[in-house]
Amino acid sequence: MKLYQYRTCPYSSYVREEFEKMGLVPGKDYELVEASRGTPGREEVIRLGGLSQVPFLVDGDTKLYESRDIVAYVRRKRGF
Ligand SMILES: N[C@@H](CCC(=O)N[C@@H](CS)C(=O)NCC(=O)O)C(=O)O
């Protein structure tokens, strides 16, 4: 599971915080990818999802842009 994001984006912070509440550890349970504008991470977001927006989650074939959808998806996946 990869979360494309950047530190000062409030929607990205919300997702990171909710992941932390679920006990998910970056670097262990998911990969954090720096995706502020102009970074290779942002290019990947556009290539994979078609939009230049973060946070963006990729989990296998699942690709999600909306922070609330990302949190809801991972909650469901973790059985919360
Ligand atoms: N409704 C979206 C909003 C996401 C959003 O507005 N993200 C901003 C950054 S915080 C963004 O990607 N803006 C375009 C950009 O940074 O190029 C969500 O909840 O995830």
PDB file of the backbone (N, CA, C, O) and the ligand in Angstrom, with CONECT records:
HET    LIG  A 101      20
ATOM      1  N   MET A   1       0.852  -1.183   0.000  1.00  0.00           N
ATOM      2  CA  MET A   1       0.000   0.000   0.000  1.00  0.00           C
ATOM      3  C   MET A   1       0.893   1.240   0.000  1.00  0.00           C
ATOM      4  O   MET A   1       1.785   1.374   0.838  1.00  0.00           O
ATOM      5  N   LYS A   2       0.644   2.143  -0.947  1.00  0.00           N
ATOM      6  CA  LYS A   2       1.460   3.359  -1.052  1.00  0.00           C
ATOM      7  C   LYS A   2       0.583   4.578  -0.872  1.00  0.00           C
ATOM      8  O   LYS A   2      -0.463   4.692  -1.511  1.00  0.00           O
ATOM      9  N   LEU A   3       1.004   5.502   0.003  1.00  0.00           N
ATOM     10  CA  LEU A   3       0.283   6.754   0.180  1.00  0.00           C
ATOM     11  C   LEU A   3       1.136   7.898  -0.358  1.00  0.00           C
ATOM     12  O   LEU A   3       2.191   8.224   0.187  1.00  0.00           O
ATOM     13  N   TYR A   4       0.650   8.495  -1.439  1.00  0.00           N
ATOM     14  CA  TYR A   4       1.322   9.653  -2.039  1.00  0.00           C
ATOM     15  C   TYR A   4       0.773  10.883  -1.336  1.00  0.00           C
ATOM     16  O   TYR A   4      -0.441  11.058  -1.242  1.00  0.00           O
ATOM     17  N   GLN A   5       1.660  11.731  -0.844  1.00  0.00           N
ATOM     18  CA  GLN A   5       1.230  12.844  -0.001  1.00  0.00           C
ATOM     19  C   GLN A   5       2.360  13.840   0.157  1.00  0.00           C
ATOM     20  O   GLN A   5       3.464  13.634  -0.346  1.00  0.00           O
ATOM     21  N   TYR A   6       2.067  14.939   0.874  1.00  0.00           N
ATOM     22  CA  TYR A   6       3.165  15.792   1.337  1.00  0.00           C
ATOM     23  C   TYR A   6       2.793  16.390   2.679  1.00  0.00           C
ATOM     24  O   TYR A   6       1.620  16.506   3.032  1.00  0.00           O
ATOM     25  N   ARG A   7       3.821  16.764   3.411  1.00  0.00           N
ATOM     26  CA  ARG A   7       3.698  17.069   4.833  1.00  0.00           C
ATOM     27  C   ARG A   7       2.694  18.172   5.137  1.00  0.00           C
ATOM     28  O   ARG A   7       1.903  18.046   6.072  1.00  0.00           O
ATOM     29  N   THR A   8       2.714  19.253   4.360  1.00  0.00           N
ATOM     30  CA  THR A   8       1.891  20.410   4.713  1.00  0.00           C
ATOM     31  C   THR A   8       0.482  20.362   4.113  1.00  0.00           C
ATOM     32  O   THR A   8      -0.289  21.307   4.279  1.00  0.00           O
ATOM     33  N   CYS A   9       0.149  19.303   3.437  1.00  0.00           N
ATOM     34  CA  CYS A   9      -1.206  19.161   2.890  1.00  0.00           C
ATOM     35  C   CYS A   9      -2.130  18.655   4.003  1.00  0.00           C
ATOM     36  O   CYS A   9      -1.914  17.560   4.523  1.00  0.00           O
ATOM     37  N   PRO A  10      -3.160  19.436   4.380  1.00  0.00           N
ATOM     38  CA  PRO A  10      -4.015  19.026   5.501  1.00  0.00           C
ATOM     39  C   PRO A  10      -4.764  17.716   5.253  1.00  0.00           C
ATOM     40  O   PRO A  10      -4.997  16.953   6.190  1.00  0.00           O
ATOM     41  N   TYR A  11      -5.134  17.454   4.026  1.00  0.00           N
ATOM     42  CA  TYR A  11      -5.838  16.200   3.721  1.00  0.00           C
ATOM     43  C   TYR A  11      -4.893  15.011   3.888  1.00  0.00           C
ATOM     44  O   TYR A  11      -5.295  13.939   4.343  1.00  0.00           O
ATOM     45  N   SER A  12      -3.630  15.222   3.511  1.00  0.00           N
ATOM     46  CA  SER A  12      -2.619  14.169   3.701  1.00  0.00           C
ATOM     47  C   SER A  12      -2.377  13.933   5.191  1.00  0.00           C
ATOM     48  O   SER A  12      -2.243  12.793   5.635  1.00  0.00           O
ATOM     49  N   SER A  13      -2.322  15.028   5.958  1.00  0.00           N
ATOM     50  CA  SER A  13      -2.107  14.903   7.409  1.00  0.00           C
ATOM     51  C   SER A  13      -3.245  14.122   8.035  1.00  0.00           C
ATOM     52  O   SER A  13      -3.023  13.250   8.875  1.00  0.00           O
ATOM     53  N   TYR A  14      -4.461  14.435   7.626  1.00  0.00           N
ATOM     54  CA  TYR A  14      -5.638  13.724   8.150  1.00  0.00           C
ATOM     55  C   TYR A  14      -5.492  12.217   7.908  1.00  0.00           C
ATOM     56  O   TYR A  14      -5.725  11.417   8.814  1.00  0.00           O
ATOM     57  N   VAL A  15      -5.110  11.833   6.695  1.00  0.00           N
ATOM     58  CA  VAL A  15      -4.968  10.401   6.385  1.00  0.00           C
ATOM     59  C   VAL A  15      -3.842   9.781   7.215  1.00  0.00           C
ATOM     60  O   VAL A  15      -4.008   8.690   7.760  1.00  0.00           O
ATOM     61  N   ARG A  16      -2.708  10.460   7.313  1.00  0.00           N
ATOM     62  CA  ARG A  16      -1.599   9.916   8.106  1.00  0.00           C
ATOM     63  C   ARG A  16      -2.014   9.741   9.557  1.00  0.00           C
ATOM     64  O   ARG A  16      -1.679   8.737  10.185  1.00  0.00           O
ATOM     65  N   GLU A  17      -2.746  10.717  10.093  1.00  0.00           N
ATOM     66  CA  GLU A  17      -3.185  10.636  11.498  1.00  0.00           C
ATOM     67  C   GLU A  17      -4.164   9.482  11.709  1.00  0.00           C
ATOM     68  O   GLU A  17      -4.085   8.764  12.706  1.00  0.00           O
ATOM     69  N   GLU A  18      -5.085   9.314  10.763  1.00  0.00           N
ATOM     70  CA  GLU A  18      -6.058   8.215  10.903  1.00  0.00           C
ATOM     71  C   GLU A  18      -5.354   6.860  10.777  1.00  0.00           C
ATOM     72  O   GLU A  18      -5.704   5.908  11.475  1.00  0.00           O
ATOM     73  N   PHE A  19      -4.372   6.779   9.897  1.00  0.00           N
ATOM     74  CA  PHE A  19      -3.593   5.538   9.774  1.00  0.00           C
ATOM     75  C   PHE A  19      -2.890   5.240  11.107  1.00  0.00           C
ATOM     76  O   PHE A  19      -2.857   4.098  11.565  1.00  0.00           O
ATOM     77  N   GLU A  20      -2.336   6.282  11.708  1.00  0.00           N
ATOM     78  CA  GLU A  20      -1.635   6.104  12.983  1.00  0.00           C
ATOM     79  C   GLU A  20      -2.596   5.595  14.057  1.00  0.00           C
ATOM     80  O   GLU A  20      -2.249   4.716  14.846  1.00  0.00           O
ATOM     81  N   LYS A  21      -3.810   6.156  14.079  1.00  0.00           N
ATOM     82  CA  LYS A  21      -4.819   5.703  15.058  1.00  0.00           C
ATOM     83  C   LYS A  21      -5.158   4.239  14.853  1.00  0.00           C
ATOM     84  O   LYS A  21      -5.501   3.534  15.802  1.00  0.00           O
ATOM     85  N   MET A  22      -5.059   3.777  13.599  1.00  0.00           N
ATOM     86  CA  MET A  22      -5.337   2.361  13.305  1.00  0.00           C
ATOM     87  C   MET A  22      -4.130   1.476  13.611  1.00  0.00           C
ATOM     88  O   MET A  22      -4.188   0.255  13.469  1.00  0.00           O
ATOM     89  N   GLY A  23      -3.045   2.109  14.029  1.00  0.00           N
ATOM     90  CA  GLY A  23      -1.847   1.339  14.369  1.00  0.00           C
ATOM     91  C   GLY A  23      -0.948   1.049  13.179  1.00  0.00           C
ATOM     92  O   GLY A  23      -0.045   0.217  13.264  1.00  0.00           O
ATOM     93  N   LEU A  24      -1.193   1.730  12.083  1.00  0.00           N
ATOM     94  CA  LEU A  24      -0.363   1.512  10.892  1.00  0.00           C
ATOM     95  C   LEU A  24       0.930   2.316  11.001  1.00  0.00           C
ATOM     96  O   LEU A  24       0.915   3.491  11.367  1.00  0.00           O
ATOM     97  N   VAL A  25       2.022   1.681  10.687  1.00  0.00           N
ATOM     98  CA  VAL A  25       3.335   2.308  10.796  1.00  0.00           C
ATOM     99  C   VAL A  25       3.912   2.537   9.389  1.00  0.00           C
ATOM    100  O   VAL A  25       4.046   1.598   8.605  1.00  0.00           O
ATOM    101  N   PRO A  26       4.253   3.807   9.082  1.00  0.00           N
ATOM    102  CA  PRO A  26       4.843   4.071   7.772  1.00  0.00           C
ATOM    103  C   PRO A  26       6.200   3.373   7.644  1.00  0.00           C
ATOM    104  O   PRO A  26       6.968   3.329   8.605  1.00  0.00           O
ATOM    105  N   GLY A  27       6.486   2.842   6.486  1.00  0.00           N
ATOM    106  CA  GLY A  27       7.746   2.119   6.283  1.00  0.00           C
ATOM    107  C   GLY A  27       7.616   0.650   6.630  1.00  0.00           C
ATOM    108  O   GLY A  27       8.467  -0.162   6.268  1.00  0.00           O
ATOM    109  N   LYS A  28       6.521   0.305   7.350  1.00  0.00           N
ATOM    110  CA  LYS A  28       6.286  -1.092   7.731  1.00  0.00           C
ATOM    111  C   LYS A  28       4.966  -1.571   7.123  1.00  0.00           C
ATOM    112  O   LYS A  28       4.931  -2.542   6.367  1.00  0.00           O
ATOM    113  N   ASP A  29       3.879  -0.868   7.471  1.00  0.00           N
ATOM    114  CA  ASP A  29       2.554  -1.276   6.996  1.00  0.00           C
ATOM    115  C   ASP A  29       2.166  -0.594   5.685  1.00  0.00           C
ATOM    116  O   ASP A  29       1.312  -1.084   4.947  1.00  0.00           O
ATOM    117  N   TYR A  30       2.785   0.508   5.417  1.00  0.00           N
ATOM    118  CA  TYR A  30       2.527   1.208   4.144  1.00  0.00           C
ATOM    119  C   TYR A  30       3.732   2.080   3.819  1.00  0.00           C
ATOM    120  O   TYR A  30       4.546   2.410   4.682  1.00  0.00           O
ATOM    121  N   GLU A  31       3.814   2.439   2.536  1.00  0.00           N
ATOM    122  CA  GLU A  31       4.921   3.266   2.079  1.00  0.00           C
ATOM    123  C   GLU A  31       4.435   4.705   1.895  1.00  0.00           C
ATOM    124  O   GLU A  31       3.411   4.945   1.255  1.00  0.00           O
ATOM    125  N   LEU A  32       5.173   5.650   2.458  1.00  0.00           N
ATOM    126  CA  LEU A  32       4.863   7.066   2.276  1.00  0.00           C
ATOM    127  C   LEU A  32       5.667   7.585   1.094  1.00  0.00           C
ATOM    128  O   LEU A  32       6.890   7.444   1.066  1.00  0.00           O
ATOM    129  N   VAL A  33       4.997   8.181   0.122  1.00  0.00           N
ATOM    130  CA  VAL A  33       5.704   8.711  -1.042  1.00  0.00           C
ATOM    131  C   VAL A  33       5.527  10.230  -1.091  1.00  0.00           C
ATOM    132  O   VAL A  33       4.405  10.734  -1.117  1.00  0.00           O
ATOM    133  N   GLU A  34       6.638  10.941  -1.104  1.00  0.00           N
ATOM    134  CA  GLU A  34       6.612  12.404  -1.219  1.00  0.00           C
ATOM    135  C   GLU A  34       6.035  12.783  -2.579  1.00  0.00           C
ATOM    136  O   GLU A  34       6.543  12.362  -3.618  1.00  0.00           O
ATOM    137  N   ALA A  35       4.963  13.585  -2.560  1.00  0.00           N
ATOM    138  CA  ALA A  35       4.300  13.885  -3.836  1.00  0.00           C
ATOM    139  C   ALA A  35       3.863  15.344  -3.904  1.00  0.00           C
ATOM    140  O   ALA A  35       2.787  15.657  -4.413  1.00  0.00           O
ATOM    141  N   SER A  36       4.722  16.248  -3.378  1.00  0.00           N
ATOM    142  CA  SER A  36       4.416  17.661  -3.601  1.00  0.00           C
ATOM    143  C   SER A  36       4.651  17.970  -5.080  1.00  0.00           C
ATOM    144  O   SER A  36       5.269  17.190  -5.804  1.00  0.00           O
ATOM    145  N   ARG A  37       4.143  19.123  -5.509  1.00  0.00           N
ATOM    146  CA  ARG A  37       4.227  19.465  -6.942  1.00  0.00           C
ATOM    147  C   ARG A  37       5.664  19.456  -7.431  1.00  0.00           C
ATOM    148  O   ARG A  37       6.569  19.927  -6.742  1.00  0.00           O
ATOM    149  N   GLY A  38       5.869  18.915  -8.633  1.00  0.00           N
ATOM    150  CA  GLY A  38       7.193  18.930  -9.251  1.00  0.00           C
ATOM    151  C   GLY A  38       8.086  17.766  -8.841  1.00  0.00           C
ATOM    152  O   GLY A  38       9.233  17.684  -9.280  1.00  0.00           O
ATOM    153  N   THR A  39       7.572  16.862  -8.004  1.00  0.00           N
ATOM    154  CA  THR A  39       8.385  15.715  -7.579  1.00  0.00           C
ATOM    155  C   THR A  39       8.076  14.497  -8.461  1.00  0.00           C
ATOM    156  O   THR A  39       7.024  14.438  -9.096  1.00  0.00           O
ATOM    157  N   PRO A  40       9.007  13.522  -8.495  1.00  0.00           N
ATOM    158  CA  PRO A  40       8.728  12.279  -9.221  1.00  0.00           C
ATOM    159  C   PRO A  40       7.466  11.588  -8.682  1.00  0.00           C
ATOM    160  O   PRO A  40       6.726  10.953  -9.433  1.00  0.00           O
ATOM    161  N   GLY A  41       7.234  11.722  -7.363  1.00  0.00           N
ATOM    162  CA  GLY A  41       6.042  11.122  -6.762  1.00  0.00           C
ATOM    163  C   GLY A  41       4.778  11.689  -7.379  1.00  0.00           C
ATOM    164  O   GLY A  41       3.827  10.953  -7.640  1.00  0.00           O
ATOM    165  N   ARG A  42       4.762  13.010  -7.617  1.00  0.00           N
ATOM    166  CA  ARG A  42       3.574  13.631  -8.215  1.00  0.00           C
ATOM    167  C   ARG A  42       3.380  13.151  -9.653  1.00  0.00           C
ATOM    168  O   ARG A  42       2.252  12.942 -10.099  1.00  0.00           O
ATOM    169  N   GLU A  43       4.492  12.977 -10.375  1.00  0.00           N
ATOM    170  CA  GLU A  43       4.396  12.452 -11.751  1.00  0.00           C
ATOM    171  C   GLU A  43       3.749  11.074 -11.743  1.00  0.00           C
ATOM    172  O   GLU A  43       2.939  10.743 -12.608  1.00  0.00           O
ATOM    173  N   GLU A  44       4.127  10.276 -10.737  1.00  0.00           N
ATOM    174  CA  GLU A  44       3.566   8.925 -10.609  1.00  0.00           C
ATOM    175  C   GLU A  44       2.068   8.985 -10.310  1.00  0.00           C
ATOM    176  O   GLU A  44       1.293   8.187 -10.836  1.00  0.00           O
ATOM    177  N   VAL A  45       1.666   9.933  -9.466  1.00  0.00           N
ATOM    178  CA  VAL A  45       0.237  10.117  -9.143  1.00  0.00           C
ATOM    179  C   VAL A  45      -0.545  10.374 -10.432  1.00  0.00           C
ATOM    180  O   VAL A  45      -1.594   9.775 -10.668  1.00  0.00           O
ATOM    181  N   ILE A  46      -0.020  11.268 -11.250  1.00  0.00           N
ATOM    182  CA  ILE A  46      -0.711  11.634 -12.495  1.00  0.00           C
ATOM    183  C   ILE A  46      -0.753  10.442 -13.450  1.00  0.00           C
ATOM    184  O   ILE A  46      -1.772  10.178 -14.088  1.00  0.00           O
ATOM    185  N   ARG A  47       0.359   9.735 -13.536  1.00  0.00           N
ATOM    186  CA  ARG A  47       0.447   8.593 -14.450  1.00  0.00           C
ATOM    187  C   ARG A  47      -0.517   7.478 -14.022  1.00  0.00           C
ATOM    188  O   ARG A  47      -1.182   6.869 -14.860  1.00  0.00           O
ATOM    189  N   LEU A  48      -0.584   7.220 -12.719  1.00  0.00           N
ATOM    190  CA  LEU A  48      -1.396   6.090 -12.233  1.00  0.00           C
ATOM    191  C   LEU A  48      -2.881   6.426 -12.123  1.00  0.00           C
ATOM    192  O   LEU A  48      -3.737   5.573 -12.356  1.00  0.00           O
ATOM    193  N   GLY A  49      -3.178   7.682 -11.765  1.00  0.00           N
ATOM    194  CA  GLY A  49      -4.578   8.015 -11.477  1.00  0.00           C
ATOM    195  C   GLY A  49      -5.213   9.015 -12.419  1.00  0.00           C
ATOM    196  O   GLY A  49      -6.438   9.112 -12.489  1.00  0.00           O
ATOM    197  N   GLY A  50      -4.397   9.758 -13.143  1.00  0.00           N
ATOM    198  CA  GLY A  50      -4.925  10.709 -14.108  1.00  0.00           C
ATOM    199  C   GLY A  50      -5.189  12.103 -13.550  1.00  0.00           C
ATOM    200  O   GLY A  50      -5.481  13.023 -14.314  1.00  0.00           O
ATOM    201  N   LEU A  51      -5.093  12.277 -12.229  1.00  0.00           N
ATOM    202  CA  LEU A  51      -5.314  13.600 -11.624  1.00  0.00           C
ATOM    203  C   LEU A  51      -4.065  14.026 -10.872  1.00  0.00           C
ATOM    204  O   LEU A  51      -3.317  13.193 -10.360  1.00  0.00           O
ATOM    205  N   SER A  52      -3.846  15.351 -10.810  1.00  0.00           N
ATOM    206  CA  SER A  52      -2.729  15.869 -10.024  1.00  0.00           C
ATOM    207  C   SER A  52      -3.262  16.295  -8.669  1.00  0.00           C
ATOM    208  O   SER A  52      -3.457  17.484  -8.416  1.00  0.00           O
ATOM    209  N   GLN A  53      -3.497  15.324  -7.800  1.00  0.00           N
ATOM    210  CA  GLN A  53      -4.090  15.592  -6.483  1.00  0.00           C
ATOM    211  C   GLN A  53      -3.582  14.578  -5.465  1.00  0.00           C
ATOM    212  O   GLN A  53      -3.394  13.401  -5.770  1.00  0.00           O
ATOM    213  N   VAL A  54      -3.364  15.072  -4.243  1.00  0.00           N
ATOM    214  CA  VAL A  54      -2.999  14.195  -3.127  1.00  0.00           C
ATOM    215  C   VAL A  54      -3.922  14.502  -1.952  1.00  0.00           C
ATOM    216  O   VAL A  54      -4.491  15.593  -1.914  1.00  0.00           O
ATOM    217  N   PRO A  55      -4.096  13.607  -1.005  1.00  0.00           N
ATOM    218  CA  PRO A  55      -3.488  12.276  -0.944  1.00  0.00           C
ATOM    219  C   PRO A  55      -4.050  11.331  -2.010  1.00  0.00           C
ATOM    220  O   PRO A  55      -5.174  11.482  -2.489  1.00  0.00           O
ATOM    221  N   PHE A  56      -3.214  10.355  -2.355  1.00  0.00           N
ATOM    222  CA  PHE A  56      -3.573   9.360  -3.353  1.00  0.00           C
ATOM    223  C   PHE A  56      -3.064   8.018  -2.824  1.00  0.00           C
ATOM    224  O   PHE A  56      -1.893   7.876  -2.474  1.00  0.00           O
ATOM    225  N   LEU A  57      -3.967   7.041  -2.775  1.00  0.00           N
ATOM    226  CA  LEU A  57      -3.595   5.732  -2.246  1.00  0.00           C
ATOM    227  C   LEU A  57      -3.616   4.691  -3.371  1.00  0.00           C
ATOM    228  O   LEU A  57      -4.553   4.632  -4.166  1.00  0.00           O
ATOM    229  N   VAL A  58      -2.570   3.879  -3.415  1.00  0.00           N
ATOM    230  CA  VAL A  58      -2.549   2.744  -4.337  1.00  0.00           C
ATOM    231  C   VAL A  58      -2.354   1.476  -3.519  1.00  0.00           C
ATOM    232  O   VAL A  58      -1.405   1.349  -2.745  1.00  0.00           O
ATOM    233  N   ASP A  59      -3.283   0.537  -3.712  1.00  0.00           N
ATOM    234  CA  ASP A  59      -3.189  -0.761  -3.037  1.00  0.00           C
ATOM    235  C   ASP A  59      -3.562  -1.812  -4.073  1.00  0.00           C
ATOM    236  O   ASP A  59      -4.740  -2.110  -4.272  1.00  0.00           O
ATOM    237  N   GLY A  60      -2.562  -2.365  -4.724  1.00  0.00           N
ATOM    238  CA  GLY A  60      -2.832  -3.283  -5.835  1.00  0.00           C
ATOM    239  C   GLY A  60      -3.563  -2.543  -6.935  1.00  0.00           C
ATOM    240  O   GLY A  60      -3.084  -1.534  -7.454  1.00  0.00           O
ATOM    241  N   ASP A  61      -4.751  -3.067  -7.287  1.00  0.00           N
ATOM    242  CA  ASP A  61      -5.539  -2.436  -8.348  1.00  0.00           C
ATOM    243  C   ASP A  61      -6.406  -1.287  -7.840  1.00  0.00           C
ATOM    244  O   ASP A  61      -7.025  -0.572  -8.628  1.00  0.00           O
ATOM    245  N   THR A  62      -6.446  -1.116  -6.524  1.00  0.00           N
ATOM    246  CA  THR A  62      -7.277  -0.057  -5.945  1.00  0.00           C
ATOM    247  C   THR A  62      -6.515   1.261  -5.960  1.00  0.00           C
ATOM    248  O   THR A  62      -5.382   1.344  -5.485  1.00  0.00           O
ATOM    249  N   LYS A  63      -7.151   2.288  -6.511  1.00  0.00           N
ATOM    250  CA  LYS A  63      -6.544   3.626  -6.550  1.00  0.00           C
ATOM    251  C   LYS A  63      -7.591   4.632  -6.077  1.00  0.00           C
ATOM    252  O   LYS A  63      -8.683   4.722  -6.639  1.00  0.00           O
ATOM    253  N   LEU A  64      -7.242   5.384  -5.040  1.00  0.00           N
ATOM    254  CA  LEU A  64      -8.215   6.304  -4.441  1.00  0.00           C
ATOM    255  C   LEU A  64      -7.605   7.683  -4.241  1.00  0.00           C
ATOM    256  O   LEU A  64      -6.445   7.810  -3.850  1.00  0.00           O
ATOM    257  N   TYR A  65      -8.398   8.714  -4.513  1.00  0.00           N
ATOM    258  CA  TYR A  65      -7.938  10.087  -4.318  1.00  0.00           C
ATOM    259  C   TYR A  65      -8.491  10.775  -3.075  1.00  0.00           C
ATOM    260  O   TYR A  65      -7.772  11.531  -2.422  1.00  0.00           O
ATOM    261  N   GLU A  66      -9.729  10.530  -2.743  1.00  0.00           N
ATOM    262  CA  GLU A  66     -10.354  11.320  -1.672  1.00  0.00           C
ATOM    263  C   GLU A  66      -9.917  10.845  -0.284  1.00  0.00           C
ATOM    264  O   GLU A  66      -9.953   9.651   0.013  1.00  0.00           O
ATOM    265  N   SER A  67      -9.501  11.803   0.570  1.00  0.00           N
ATOM    266  CA  SER A  67      -8.976  11.429   1.888  1.00  0.00           C
ATOM    267  C   SER A  67      -9.976  10.578   2.687  1.00  0.00           C
ATOM    268  O   SER A  67      -9.592   9.586   3.307  1.00  0.00           O
ATOM    269  N   ARG A  68     -11.246  10.967   2.670  1.00  0.00           N
ATOM    270  CA  ARG A  68     -12.242  10.205   3.431  1.00  0.00           C
ATOM    271  C   ARG A  68     -12.426   8.806   2.856  1.00  0.00           C
ATOM    272  O   ARG A  68     -12.605   7.842   3.600  1.00  0.00           O
ATOM    273  N   ASP A  69     -12.380   8.698   1.535  1.00  0.00           N
ATOM    274  CA  ASP A  69     -12.500   7.385   0.889  1.00  0.00           C
ATOM    275  C   ASP A  69     -11.303   6.503   1.232  1.00  0.00           C
ATOM    276  O   ASP A  69     -11.440   5.296   1.435  1.00  0.00           O
ATOM    277  N   ILE A  70     -10.125   7.132   1.291  1.00  0.00           N
ATOM    278  CA  ILE A  70      -8.900   6.387   1.615  1.00  0.00           C
ATOM    279  C   ILE A  70      -9.001   5.815   3.028  1.00  0.00           C
ATOM    280  O   ILE A  70      -8.717   4.640   3.261  1.00  0.00           O
ATOM    281  N   VAL A  71      -9.415   6.677   3.969  1.00  0.00           N
ATOM    282  CA  VAL A  71      -9.527   6.231   5.365  1.00  0.00           C
ATOM    283  C   VAL A  71     -10.597   5.138   5.487  1.00  0.00           C
ATOM    284  O   VAL A  71     -10.384   4.129   6.160  1.00  0.00           O
ATOM    285  N   ALA A  72     -11.741   5.342   4.835  1.00  0.00           N
ATOM    286  CA  ALA A  72     -12.825   4.349   4.910  1.00  0.00           C
ATOM    287  C   ALA A  72     -12.371   3.013   4.313  1.00  0.00           C
ATOM    288  O   ALA A  72     -12.680   1.953   4.857  1.00  0.00           O
ATOM    289  N   TYR A  73     -11.650   3.062   3.213  1.00  0.00           N
ATOM    290  CA  TYR A  73     -11.165   1.842   2.561  1.00  0.00           C
ATOM    291  C   TYR A  73     -10.214   1.073   3.485  1.00  0.00           C
ATOM    292  O   TYR A  73     -10.325  -0.143   3.633  1.00  0.00           O
ATOM    293  N   VAL A  74      -9.288   1.794   4.095  1.00  0.00           N
ATOM    294  CA  VAL A  74      -8.293   1.109   4.940  1.00  0.00           C
ATOM    295  C   VAL A  74      -8.937   0.618   6.239  1.00  0.00           C
ATOM    296  O   VAL A  74      -8.577  -0.444   6.745  1.00  0.00           O
ATOM    297  N   ARG A  75      -9.880   1.382   6.774  1.00  0.00           N
ATOM    298  CA  ARG A  75     -10.618   0.914   7.962  1.00  0.00           C
ATOM    299  C   ARG A  75     -11.307  -0.415   7.655  1.00  0.00           C
ATOM    300  O   ARG A  75     -11.211  -1.368   8.427  1.00  0.00           O
ATOM    301  N   ARG A  76     -12.002  -0.464   6.518  1.00  0.00           N
ATOM    302  CA  ARG A  76     -12.707  -1.694   6.110  1.00  0.00           C
ATOM    303  C   ARG A  76     -11.722  -2.837   5.948  1.00  0.00           C
ATOM    304  O   ARG A  76     -11.962  -3.954   6.406  1.00  0.00           O
ATOM    305  N   LYS A  77     -10.621  -2.542   5.294  1.00  0.00           N
ATOM    306  CA  LYS A  77      -9.613  -3.565   5.029  1.00  0.00           C
ATOM    307  C   LYS A  77      -9.031  -4.121   6.332  1.00  0.00           C
ATOM    308  O   LYS A  77      -8.740  -5.313   6.430  1.00  0.00           O
ATOM    309  N   ARG A  78      -8.863  -3.242   7.337  1.00  0.00           N
ATOM    310  CA  ARG A  78      -8.283  -3.654   8.613  1.00  0.00           C
ATOM    311  C   ARG A  78      -9.332  -4.248   9.545  1.00  0.00           C
ATOM    312  O   ARG A  78      -8.996  -4.745  10.620  1.00  0.00           O
ATOM    313  N   GLY A  79     -10.608  -4.201   9.138  1.00  0.00           N
ATOM    314  CA  GLY A  79     -11.669  -4.792   9.947  1.00  0.00           C
ATOM    315  C   GLY A  79     -12.157  -3.905  11.069  1.00  0.00           C
ATOM    316  O   GLY A  79     -12.694  -4.396  12.062  1.00  0.00           O
ATOM    317  N   PHE A  80     -11.975  -2.593  10.925  1.00  0.00           N
ATOM    318  CA  PHE A  80     -12.483  -1.660  11.950  1.00  0.00           C
ATOM    319  C   PHE A  80     -13.954  -1.347  11.694  1.00  0.00           C
ATOM    320  O   PHE A  80     -14.562  -0.583  12.444  1.00  0.00           O
TER     321      PHE A  80
HETATM  322  N1  LIG A 101     -11.238  16.373  -1.487  1.00  0.00           N
HETATM  323  C1  LIG A 101      -9.840  16.026  -1.509  1.00  0.00           C
HETATM  324  C2  LIG A 101      -9.010  17.299  -1.497  1.00  0.00           C
HETATM  325  C3  LIG A 101      -7.518  17.033  -1.700  1.00  0.00           C
HETATM  326  C4  LIG A 101      -6.775  18.317  -1.997  1.00  0.00           C
HETATM  327  O1  LIG A 101      -7.370  19.425  -2.124  1.00  0.00           O
HETATM  328  N2  LIG A 101      -5.466  18.194  -2.088  1.00  0.00           N
HETATM  329  C5  LIG A 101      -4.641  19.312  -2.449  1.00  0.00           C
HETATM  330  C6  LIG A 101      -3.378  19.394  -1.583  1.00  0.00           C
HETATM  331  S1  LIG A 101      -3.788  19.560   0.157  1.00  0.00           S
HETATM  332  C7  LIG A 101      -4.128  19.132  -3.853  1.00  0.00           C
HETATM  333  O2  LIG A 101      -3.818  18.024  -4.270  1.00  0.00           O
HETATM  334  N3  LIG A 101      -4.032  20.244  -4.576  1.00  0.00           N
HETATM  335  C8  LIG A 101      -3.443  20.223  -5.884  1.00  0.00           C
HETATM  336  C9  LIG A 101      -1.954  20.307  -5.808  1.00  0.00           C
HETATM  337  O3  LIG A 101      -1.343  20.245  -4.738  1.00  0.00           O
HETATM  338  O4  LIG A 101      -1.377  20.380  -6.889  1.00  0.00           O
HETATM  339  C10 LIG A 101      -9.520  15.103  -0.321  1.00  0.00           C
HETATM  340  O5  LIG A 101     -10.277  15.118   0.648  1.00  0.00           O
HETATM  341  O6  LIG A 101      -8.541  14.333  -0.394  1.00  0.00           O
CONECT  322  323
CONECT  323  322  324  339
CONECT  324  323  325
CONECT  325  324  326
CONECT  326  325  327  328
CONECT  327  326
CONECT  328  326  329
CONECT  329  328  330  332
CONECT  330  329  331
CONECT  331  330
CONECT  332  329  333  334
CONECT  333  332
CONECT  334  332  335
CONECT  335  334  336
CONECT  336  335  337  338
CONECT  337  336
CONECT  338  336
CONECT  339  323  340  341
CONECT  340  339
CONECT  341  339
END
